[in-house]
Amino acid sequence: MTFSKAWLGKKIMCGLCNFGCCNHKSFHVEITKEEQEKYRKKFGLDLELEWSQDGCCDLLSEDGSGCSLGEDRPVFCKMYPLEPNKTGRLVLGNWSYLHCPKPKDYELDRVEDGKYYYKLIKPHKNKRDELVLEDDIENVVKEIWLQSKEALIDTYGEEFYERIKIEMKQTIKHEFF
């Protein structure tokens, strides 16, 4: 799959892992009552407020491009890999920490015709063996994090974001925070 700058502008799911988070048997999705109503009216979907993915989220498109709801996907999903823990505090999910692709997992193989070709350094079932990007991998990953940040601010407000940013910087060494 090629990830282009146009793709980044659409604010869709990253997919650098073949949507491993959406295909994991232990994951679940949560939506608000407002989202539930929007999905009923806009898409004719009758969704519960929370459901288990059981190995494949029903909302994933069949063509492998991500969520069939596109930019309307649940805020819960837009904010991933950040998720509320049992106490309600927003944290970096354990699964994502262990399995989400990171720039250090890949090495640049070549740049050809404006495309960056990366190869996975160590095989992993939740990471693509090769990435073809239209930008440096660091920039692509940064853009994905910025989408999570935008979802956080849209959902909880700038003040909330600034507060959790301080908390997160204490535990997560990432440019996003």
Secondary structure, DSSP 8 states (H G I E B T S, - for coil): -EE-HHHHHTT----TTSSTTTT-TT-EEE--HHHHHHHHHHH-----SEEE-TTS-TTB-TTSSSBTTGGGS-HHHHHTTEEE-TTS-EEE-HHHHHHS--GGGEEEEEEETTEEEEEESS--TTS-SEEEESS-HHHHHHHHHHHHHHHHHHHH-HHHHHHHHHHHHHH---TT-
